[in-house]
Amino acid sequence: MQKNKRPYALSIAGFDPSGGAGLVSDAKTMEAHKVQGLTVATAITVQHESVFQRVEWVKIDLIKQQINLLFQQYQIDCCKIGLIENWEVLLEITTLLLDLNPQIKIIVDPIFRASAGFDFHQQVSVQYLEKWLPNIYLLTPNAQELAKIDAQATNLMTVAKRLSEYCNILYKGGHNPMQKGTDFLLTKGELYEYRPKTITTYEKHGSGCVLSAAIVANLALGKTLPVACKQAKDYITRFLNSNETLLGYHHF
């Protein structure tokens, strides 16, 4: 196993040719945090920041081979999972990660729909999620994703609290009409509120990927979960305001 002055963090996600989301974006985010970013591809997409045409899924055996080889070489204590084909694949991935490192912190960014407009998962409910939720450290849904998990809910915070019975939850506020831009962390019975320090003017392709990757990077640097979420919030705010286009700049 090679030694490195920087901690390692792993992104298991799809490849986006524009570099605005998925593996490339995650690696950029980790590099900006001085964390060595490792990547495992789960899908190849045909897209850019405004158009999504198609996705080709990587077979689960190939995903597992990528993961196994990396764990033979590097000490990986933090990992994020983005785009996956289905919940059964996610269960296989999280089970393997925990077999390789029982202490690993797994963050899942539940991508149900591409920002350019493409639905990945039609069947979503607590019943579908509860098989693998106990395997993960943090789930990062936004308001739209919480609404899809429980279409009957009148209060999305209620959905987030129900999910927090299984794992930590970061309820992202980017699509929250009531408190837009405010994120809520539910962890160990505590509720943390993160308000943006500045007004966010511009939307960005892959903002969910960047936020979850920033959380993973901060966890790899030894930060506690509340601190990691706060610092990731600061980072994503700068990222969103970095320019007027849909592709943001990565910097501190």
KAVEN-V208100 format. One record per residue. PHI is phi in degrees with one decimal (* if undefined). OMEGA is omega as a letter, one per 40 degrees, with the letter a starting at -180 (none if undefined). Layout:
PHI:OMEGA / PHI:OMEGA
This chain:
*:a / -75.1:i / -98.1:a / -144.7:i / -68.6:i / -96.7:i / -71.4:i / -97.7:i / -142.2:a / -115.2:i / -112.4:i / -112.4:a / -161.9:a / -89.5:i / -95.7:i / -111.3:a / -58.2:a / -74.8:a / 76.9:a / -84.4:a / -139.9:i / 67.3:a / -57.7:a / -64.7:i / -62.8:i / -62.4:i / -63.5:i / -61.5:a / -63.4:a / -64.0:i / -61.9:i / -62.2:i / -91.4:a / 62.7:i / -118.5:i / -77.9:a / -89.8:i / -106.9:a / -136.4:i / -129.5:a / -86.1:i / -107.8:a / -162.3:i / -113.4:a / -108.9:i / -111.0:a / -163.7:i / -138.5:a / -66.7:a / -115.6:a / -134.4:i / -119.2:a / -103.3:a / -165.4:i / -136.1:i / -116.0:a / -81.5:i / -80.2:a / -64.6:a / -59.8:i / -62.8:i / -70.2:i / -59.3:a / -64.4:i / -62.7:i / -60.5:a / -64.2:a / -58.1:a / -64.6:i / -63.4:a / -70.2:i / -70.4:a / -104.8:a / -127.4:i / -87.0:a / -114.5:a / -109.6:a / -138.8:a / -148.2:i / -116.3:i / -120.9:i / -108.0:a / -69.8:i / -134.4:a / -70.7:a / -161.3:a / -70.4:i / -65.1:i / -63.0:i / -62.0:i / -62.0:i / -63.1:a / -66.3:a / -65.0:i / -63.9:i / -62.9:a / -58.2:a / -71.3:i / -66.9:a / -75.8:i / -151.1:a / -59.8:a / -97.1:a / -64.5:i / -98.2:a / -104.6:i / -109.1:a / -114.9:i / -98.7:a / -76.3:a / -86.8:i / -93.5:a / -147.6:i / -71.5:i / -63.1:i / -83.2:i / 98.6:i / -161.0:i / -86.7:a / -94.0:a / -130.1:a / -83.1:a / -96.5:a / -138.8:i / -163.2:i / -59.4:a / -62.6:i / -72.1:a / -88.8:a / -67.1:i / -66.5:a / -111.2:a / -55.8:i / -63.8:a / -78.6:a / -108.9:a / -91.2:a / -149.1:i / -113.0:a / -122.4:a / -82.3:i / -98.4:a / -62.3:a / -63.9:a / -71.6:i / -63.8:i / -65.4:i / -74.6:i / -65.2:i / -136.9:a / -67.9:a / -89.3:a / -70.3:i / -96.2:i / -131.6:a / -68.8:i / -64.3:i / -64.0:i / -64.4:i / -61.5:i / -66.0:i / -64.9:i / -65.3:a / -69.4:i / -71.4:a / -103.4:a / -161.4:i / -67.5:a / -128.8:i / -110.4:i / -84.5:a / -77.3:a / -101.6:a / -61.1:a / -113.7:a / -84.7:a / -69.4:a / -82.8:a / -133.7:a / -59.1:i / 89.8:i / -95.7:i / -100.6:i / -128.1:i / -102.8:i / -108.9:a / -147.2:i / 51.1:i / 79.2:i / -100.5:i / -123.6:i / -110.0:a / -117.0:a / -120.7:i / -95.9:i / -67.1:a / -73.2:i / -129.7:i / -72.2:i / -86.4:a / -94.9:a / -118.7:i / -81.4:a / -137.8:i / -66.0:i / 80.6:a / -62.6:i / -65.3:i / -62.7:a / -63.3:a / -62.6:a / -65.9:i / -65.8:i / -67.3:i / -62.9:i / -60.6:i / -61.0:i / -67.2:i / -64.4:i / -64.1:i / -81.4:i / 96.1:i / -75.5:i / -70.5:a / -61.5:i / -60.1:i / -70.0:i / -60.2:i / -67.9:i / -64.4:a / -70.2:i / -66.4:i / -61.7:i / -63.1:a / -65.6:a / -67.1:i / -64.4:i / -65.6:i / -62.2:a / -63.7:a / -94.9:a / -71.2:i / -165.2:a / -90.2:a / -88.3:i / -82.9:i / -107.5:a / -86.2:i / -97.6:i / -103.9:i / -167.0:i / -101.7:none
